[in-house]
């Protein structure tokens, strides 16, 4: 696949995820468990449909890892959705992107992978961005910050679990497990916290799954069509699209400190992605 095409797919992915993020923000009167339920339930139409159409076994080969991935994923998703009720949506998305840092640390502990020395500098810069966001921007809510940071940690564990699963499972099987577990989790916890949606809220609740599915689909195709080092940096465009939607639709305000902190986080993570890809390539050549 031509590089331009893969970049276009990644941009479409970031736009879909940004729309999903904005939809979550729009549904701030609906509790997070309901949002998890509708986000997951509406995606099941796509995942089950794909698996049944292509006659791919639903149960998979590594049930324990698949269930663990689903539990970690739904925990991260729920906490992220909860955080958006306390933070500007662009800020929440930026902080969620700290997940690769936690994933790298977990990979060292559990998968015996290596972190190159310069990566630690990028990690420090990203965390300094978090400190600037919280320490110098009085608009950042402490509770919301804690929620999204825990969401990032649990999201980091998802990366490690998926790495452990490897190619032994079809990607849609992995996603389907996640959606089933999230649907059950969100559905059960919504029973005592139910808020009846009004008007267009019903439509937007079902659009969550549509945006989420196509975001995942375009992203997967982009990564399959080009090297990670080429495609991955464009993933962070999601933050820009989300911030623009936050400002235009919800009149969110980002202070100069917010923009500095967010910029430090995103730039550090992009540099980490590019540097890791370069070092891994050299390491493979030597081996």
Secondary structure per residue as TSV (DSSP state, phi and psi in degrees):
chain	resnum	aa	ss	phi	psi
A	1	X	-	360.0	132.7
A	2	X	-	-58.1	145.6
A	3	X	H	-59.0	-41.0
A	4	X	H	-58.9	-37.8
A	5	X	H	-67.0	-41.7
A	6	X	H	-65.9	-37.3
A	7	X	H	-66.2	-40.3
A	8	X	H	-60.9	-41.6
A	9	X	H	-63.2	-40.6
A	10	X	H	-67.3	-38.4
A	11	X	H	-63.5	-43.1
A	12	X	H	-61.3	-38.3
A	13	X	H	-61.3	-46.4
A	14	X	H	-65.6	-34.8
A	15	X	H	-66.4	-40.6
A	16	X	H	-64.5	-44.7
A	17	X	H	-66.4	-36.6
A	18	X	H	-64.1	-39.6
A	19	X	H	-64.4	-38.9
A	20	X	H	-63.7	-43.2
A	21	X	H	-60.9	-43.3
A	22	X	H	-66.1	-36.1
A	23	X	H	-64.2	-41.5
A	24	X	H	-59.9	-42.9
A	25	X	H	-64.9	-39.1
A	26	X	H	-62.6	-32.7
A	27	X	T	-90.8	35.1
A	28	X	T	-66.0	-17.7
A	29	X	T	-84.0	-11.2
A	30	X	S	-94.1	135.6
A	31	X	-	-68.9	156.2
A	32	X	H	-60.9	-33.2
A	33	X	H	-66.6	-38.3
A	34	X	H	-65.9	-39.6
A	35	X	H	-63.7	-42.0
A	36	X	H	-60.1	-44.0
A	37	X	H	-60.8	-52.7
A	38	X	H	-69.4	-36.9
A	39	X	H	-58.9	-40.8
A	40	X	H	-83.2	-44.9
A	41	X	H	-60.4	-43.4
A	42	X	H	-69.4	-25.5
A	43	X	H	-74.9	-23.9
A	44	X	H	-62.7	-28.8
A	45	X	H	-60.3	-36.8
A	46	X	H	-78.0	-46.2
A	47	X	H	-69.7	-47.3
A	48	X	H	-63.2	-41.3
A	49	X	H	-60.0	-43.3
A	50	X	H	-65.6	-46.2
A	51	X	H	-65.9	-42.2
A	52	X	H	-69.0	-41.2
A	53	X	H	-62.0	-40.2
A	54	X	T	-94.6	6.6
A	55	X	T	54.2	44.9
A	56	X	-	-96.0	126.7
A	57	X	-	-54.4	131.3
A	58	X	S	-73.0	-31.8
A	59	X	S	-77.8	-24.5
A	60	X	-	76.3	-177.1
A	61	X	S	-106.7	-26.6
A	62	X	-	-119.8	71.2
A	63	X	H	-58.3	-40.5
A	64	X	H	-62.7	-46.9
A	65	X	H	-67.2	-37.6
A	66	X	H	-64.9	-41.2
A	67	X	H	-67.0	-42.1
A	68	X	H	-62.3	-41.4
A	69	X	H	-61.6	-41.1
A	70	X	H	-64.6	-42.6
A	71	X	H	-64.9	-45.8
A	72	X	H	-64.1	-39.8
A	73	X	H	-65.3	-45.2
A	74	X	H	-68.9	-32.4
A	75	X	H	-63.3	-46.8
A	76	X	H	-63.3	-45.6
A	77	X	H	-63.0	-43.4
A	78	X	H	-63.1	-46.8
A	79	X	H	-64.9	-37.0
A	80	X	H	-64.6	-46.4
A	81	X	H	-60.8	-39.1
A	82	X	H	-64.1	-38.2
A	83	X	H	-66.5	-28.5
A	84	X	T	-67.6	-15.5
A	85	X	T	-80.8	-10.2
A	86	X	T	-119.8	-14.8
A	87	X	S	-125.2	153.2
A	88	X	-	-57.7	141.2
A	89	X	H	-60.9	-37.1
A	90	X	H	-64.8	-37.9
A	91	X	H	-65.9	-44.3
A	92	X	H	-61.3	-43.6
A	93	X	H	-64.0	-42.5
A	94	X	H	-60.6	-44.8
A	95	X	H	-68.9	-32.7
A	96	X	H	-63.4	-28.4
A	97	X	T	-74.3	4.4
A	98	X	T	-74.3	-9.3
A	99	X	H	-51.5	-41.4
A	100	X	H	-60.0	-29.1
A	101	X	H	-67.5	-47.9
A	102	X	H	-64.7	-35.7
A	103	X	H	-62.7	-40.8
A	104	X	H	-64.2	-41.1
A	105	X	H	-66.3	-43.9
A	106	X	H	-64.1	-35.6
A	107	X	H	-64.9	-34.8
A	108	X	H	-66.3	-42.3
A	109	X	H	-73.3	-40.8
A	110	X	H	-108.6	-25.5
A	111	X	S	-112.0	0.3
A	112	X	-	59.7	31.0
A	113	X	-	-80.7	170.1
A	114	X	-	-111.3	139.7
A	115	X	-	-106.6	122.6
A	116	X	-	-73.1	152.5
A	117	X	H	-57.0	-43.4
A	118	X	H	-66.0	-25.0
A	119	X	H	-61.4	-36.5
A	120	X	H	-60.8	-35.6
A	121	X	H	-63.9	-43.5
A	122	X	H	-63.4	-38.8
A	123	X	H	-63.2	-43.2
A	124	X	H	-62.6	-42.2
A	125	X	H	-61.6	-41.9
A	126	X	H	-63.0	-43.7
A	127	X	H	-70.9	-30.0
A	128	X	H	-63.8	-34.8
A	129	X	H	-62.1	-39.0
A	130	X	H	-64.5	-43.1
A	131	X	H	-62.1	-41.1
A	132	X	H	-64.0	-42.5
A	133	X	H	-57.5	-47.2
A	134	X	H	-84.0	-40.1
A	135	X	H	-77.1	-30.5
A	136	X	H	-114.1	-12.9
A	137	X	-	-108.2	105.4
A	138	X	T	-70.1	-10.4
A	139	X	T	-78.7	-15.8
A	140	X	S	-78.8	117.7
A	141	X	-	-76.8	130.1
A	142	X	H	-61.8	-44.2
A	143	X	H	-62.6	-45.1
A	144	X	H	-62.2	-38.7
A	145	X	H	-63.0	-44.1
A	146	X	H	-62.8	-43.3
A	147	X	H	-59.1	-48.1
A	148	X	H	-73.0	-29.4
A	149	X	H	-68.6	-41.0
A	150	X	H	-65.4	-36.8
A	151	X	H	-60.8	-38.1
A	152	X	H	-67.1	-40.2
A	153	X	H	-62.6	-48.0
A	154	X	H	-67.8	-32.0
A	155	X	H	-66.3	-35.3
A	156	X	H	-62.0	-37.0
A	157	X	H	-67.4	-30.8
A	158	X	H	-61.0	-44.1
A	159	X	H	-58.7	-42.0
A	160	X	H	-67.2	-41.9
A	161	X	H	-64.8	-42.3
A	162	X	H	-63.6	-38.9
A	163	X	H	-61.3	-39.6
A	164	X	H	-67.4	-38.6
A	165	X	H	-64.6	-39.5
A	166	X	G	63.6	-141.3
A	167	X	G	-96.4	13.8
A	168	X	G	-75.3	-13.5
A	169	X	S	-125.8	146.5
A	170	X	-	-68.0	137.8
A	171	X	H	-53.1	-37.3
A	172	X	H	-71.2	-29.1
A	173	X	H	-63.9	-42.9
A	174	X	H	-62.4	-46.7
A	175	X	H	-64.4	-39.5
A	176	X	H	-63.6	-42.0
A	177	X	H	-57.8	-45.7
A	178	X	H	-58.5	-47.1
A	179	X	H	-67.2	-38.5
A	180	X	H	-63.8	-49.0
A	181	X	H	-62.7	-41.8
A	182	X	H	-66.1	-38.0
A	183	X	H	-63.2	-45.9
A	184	X	H	-63.8	-45.7
A	185	X	H	-61.9	-52.1
A	186	X	H	-64.5	-38.2
A	187	X	H	-65.2	-46.3
A	188	X	H	-64.1	-45.7
A	189	X	H	-75.1	-14.4
A	190	X	H	-79.6	-19.7
A	191	X	G	-56.5	-48.1
A	192	X	G	-91.8	1.0
A	193	X	G	-125.3	20.2
A	194	X	-	-67.4	131.0
A	195	X	-	-120.4	117.9
A	196	X	-	-68.6	118.4
A	197	X	-	-62.5	153.8
A	198	X	-	-123.7	136.9
A	199	X	T	53.1	-122.7
A	200	X	T	-69.0	-10.9
A	201	X	H	-60.0	-34.2
A	202	X	H	-60.9	-46.5
A	203	X	H	-61.1	-46.5
A	204	X	H	-67.8	-31.4
A	205	X	H	-62.2	-40.7
A	206	X	H	-77.1	-27.4
A	207	X	H	-67.3	-22.6
A	208	X	H	-54.7	-46.3
A	209	X	H	-67.5	-37.2
A	210	X	H	-64.8	-50.0
A	211	X	H	-61.1	-43.2
A	212	X	H	-63.9	-42.6
A	213	X	H	-64.4	-49.4
A	214	X	H	-70.2	-30.1
A	215	X	H	-61.1	-46.2
A	216	X	H	-64.7	-43.4
A	217	X	H	-61.8	-50.8
A	218	X	H	-64.8	-38.2
A	219	X	H	-64.5	-44.1
A	220	X	H	-61.5	-45.4
A	221	X	H	-63.4	-37.4
A	222	X	H	-64.5	-44.6
A	223	X	H	-68.6	-29.3
A	224	X	H	-75.3	-23.1
A	225	X	H	-95.9	-10.4
A	226	X	S	-153.6	169.3
A	227	X	-	-65.1	147.0
A	228	X	H	-57.7	-40.1
A	229	X	H	-62.9	-24.8
A	230	X	H	-83.8	-42.3
A	231	X	H	-88.5	-42.4
A	232	X	G	-53.7	-43.2
A	233	X	G	-57.7	-28.8
A	234	X	G	-72.8	-14.2
A	235	X	G	-60.5	-31.4
A	236	X	G	-76.8	-5.9
A	237	X	H	-62.6	-21.8
A	238	X	H	-54.4	-37.7
A	239	X	H	-62.0	-43.4
A	240	X	H	-65.2	-47.7
A	241	X	H	-60.5	-41.5
A	242	X	H	-65.6	-42.5
A	243	X	H	-63.1	-41.4
A	244	X	H	-62.6	-41.1
A	245	X	H	-66.8	-37.8
A	246	X	H	-62.7	-41.7
A	247	X	H	-71.0	-44.9
A	248	X	H	-77.0	-35.5
A	249	X	H	-96.5	-31.7
A	250	X	H	-120.1	7.7
A	251	X	-	55.0	35.3
A	252	X	-	-69.8	147.7
A	253	X	-	-119.2	129.9
A	254	X	-	-114.0	118.8
A	255	X	-	-74.1	169.8
A	256	X	H	-62.3	-34.3
A	257	X	H	-67.3	-39.7
A	258	X	H	-60.5	-48.2
A	259	X	H	-63.6	-37.6
A	260	X	H	-65.7	-48.0
A	261	X	H	-62.2	-44.8
A	262	X	H	-63.3	-42.1
A	263	X	H	-62.1	-41.8
A	264	X	H	-62.6	-42.0
A	265	X	H	-62.9	-50.1
A	266	X	H	-68.3	-44.4
A	267	X	H	-63.1	-42.5
A	268	X	H	-62.4	-40.4
A	269	X	H	-71.3	-36.3
A	270	X	H	-65.6	-45.4
A	271	X	H	-61.1	-39.3
A	272	X	H	-62.8	-43.0
A	273	X	H	-61.1	-47.5
A	274	X	H	-66.2	-43.3
A	275	X	H	-67.2	-43.1
A	276	X	H	-63.0	-41.6
A	277	X	H	-62.2	-40.9
A	278	X	H	-65.4	-45.9
A	279	X	H	-68.0	-39.7
A	280	X	H	-63.6	-38.4
A	281	X	H	-63.8	-45.3
A	282	X	H	-63.5	-38.9
A	283	X	H	-65.0	-40.4
A	284	X	H	-65.7	-37.6
A	285	X	H	-64.4	-41.4
A	286	X	H	-66.3	-40.4
A	287	X	-	-68.6	360.0
